[in-house]
C-alpha cells in the first residue's frame, strides 16, 4: 500500500485554499459575518477532504468510498438552502430588498464554490498520484481552479448595456425619468426633493438578449438593491415614496431608474449599476432561437 | 409570518366632498390643498402607506 498522506494532505490544503480565495465577503454577496467565514471555510474543508479522498479510494479498489461524493452533493445542496433561508430572513428587514432572484443567485454561487473546492482537491490529489510530485500536483490543481473560476464568471450589467444619466421631471404628480412614468408621488414636498436632489439613469440594452434580461423584474430589483446599498438610500420605512424603482420603457426596452441617495454622485451610481451582476435566473437569450433571431431583424 | 393587505387604498383625503361617494376607505375632508397634504402626510406616517394624487382634489393613501 502506498503512502497516501501526501496525496490527501496536498489535496485538502489546495481545496481549502481555493475556498478561501473565493471567500469574497462584500456588500453584494453577504454582510461580513465572522461566523459566516467559519461556516464556509469549514464546509470548504469538508468538500476538499471528500475530493482528495476519492483518488486513494479508487486506487485501493474501494469503490464504495466513491459514494462519499454523492454525500458531498447532498451536503452542498444543504449549503444552498442554508444561504437562501438566511438571506430570505434578512431580506425582510432591508430598506431595499435584494429580491428572491438575487438571493437565489447568491445561494447558487455559494453552492458552486464548494464544488470548485472539491474539484480542485480532486485534481491536486490526482496530479500528485500520477506525477509523484506535490508541486506538479498543485500546479495542475491551480490550472483546474483557474479554468473553472474563469468559466463560471458571470456577466455584469455594464457588459450588456450602456448606463447614462437621465432627467427627472414631473407631469402633475407623475414622476418621470426621460419621459417614462415611474410612480405617482402625491406630496409636493417629496416631489421637490426628487427634483432637486435625486439621481436618475437610463440603462440602454446593447442587443435583444440584453433587453429581455433587463426586463426581468428580479434583475431590476438587484440593480435597485445594489445602487441603494452602495450609494446609501435616503428613505425610512414610513417613506415609501423614496423606494428606488426601475421601470421599463415599453417602446424601446430601456430601463429608467431613479434613486434618492445620500451621495449625489452620478458617476458612482452609474458604476454601481454597471457592476451589478447579471443574474443567472434572469438571463434570456432570444437571439439564440431561430424565431427570436428572425424577429430581431 | 407577517400577513398584510397590499395595493389597497387605506384612506382618502379630499377638498371636494362631491368627488367621493360611498367609500370603503375612510374619507377625510380638508379645507384647502395645504391641509389636505398635511392630513395625508400624517395618515401616511401612521399607516406606512404612500400618498398618491388623483389630481381632482383627492389624495389617496395606498399600502404597497
Contacts between the chains, C-beta under 8 A, distances in Angstrom:
chain1	res1	chain2	res2	distance
A	92	B	2	7.8
A	172	B	53	6.9
A	172	B	55	5.3
A	173	B	52	6.9
A	173	B	53	3.5
A	173	B	55	6.6
A	184	B	52	4.3
A	184	B	53	6.2
A	185	B	51	7.8
A	185	B	52	7.7
A	185	B	53	7.6
A	186	B	37	7.8
A	186	B	40	6.3
A	186	B	50	7.4
A	186	B	51	3.4
A	186	B	52	4.7
A	186	B	53	4.1
A	186	B	59	5.0
A	186	B	60	7.6
A	187	B	37	5.8
A	187	B	40	6.7
A	187	B	41	6.0
A	187	B	44	7.9
A	187	B	51	5.1
A	188	B	37	6.4
A	189	B	37	7.7
A	189	B	41	7.8
A	190	B	51	7.8
A	237	B	48	6.2
A	238	B	44	7.1
A	238	B	45	5.2
A	238	B	48	5.2
A	240	B	44	7.9
A	240	B	48	7.1
A	240	B	49	7.1
A	240	B	50	4.0
A	240	B	64	5.6
A	241	B	50	5.5
A	241	B	51	7.1
A	243	B	64	7.8
